[in-house]
């Protein structure tokens, strides 16, 4: 599992990058065997005007399941990353559970042609 962090507005200092990595690892490390890559993009939408304009987008690429994309906005970039990481963890859990249910259904399907009547 590799984590790529892109900061488009120079919002993240060293501590914020470390926090982002810790939050992503905490939320997603239990799915380590199923995750190929995690991309985090952080940007300031309004520039220096302020307000609720810090946004982050987390994209999680999974093996044998669809990708998960979560985004969020907040006035504080660290809080935005933390909330988005929590939501990404829940979304990945749901996606993996759905793919496991589908695989389980596929295995239990019985071909009607294979049943012989006597």
C-alpha positions, 0 to 999 in steps of 0.5 A: 500500500503506497500513499501519495500526497499532493498539496496544490496550495502549499497548505501542508507543512511537515507535521501536517503531512505526518498527521495525514499519513498517520490518519490514513494508516490508522483508518485503512491499515486493516485493509492493507492486503486489499489496497493498491494505492491511496491518493490524497489531494489537498487544496485551498479553493478560495486562496487567501480569502479564508472561510470553509475552503480547504478541501481534500480528496482521498482516492483508494484503489482496491484489488478486485473491487471498485475504487473508493473516492471520498472528499471533504471541506473544512476551514482547518486542513488537518480536521478536513483530512481526519474526517475524510480519512474516517469516511474513507475507512468506512467506505472501503469497509462497505465496498469490500463487504459488498465484493465479498457478498458478491463472491459468496453468492457466485460460489453458492450458485448451483447450475440447474443443468447439473441437477438430475432428477430420478 
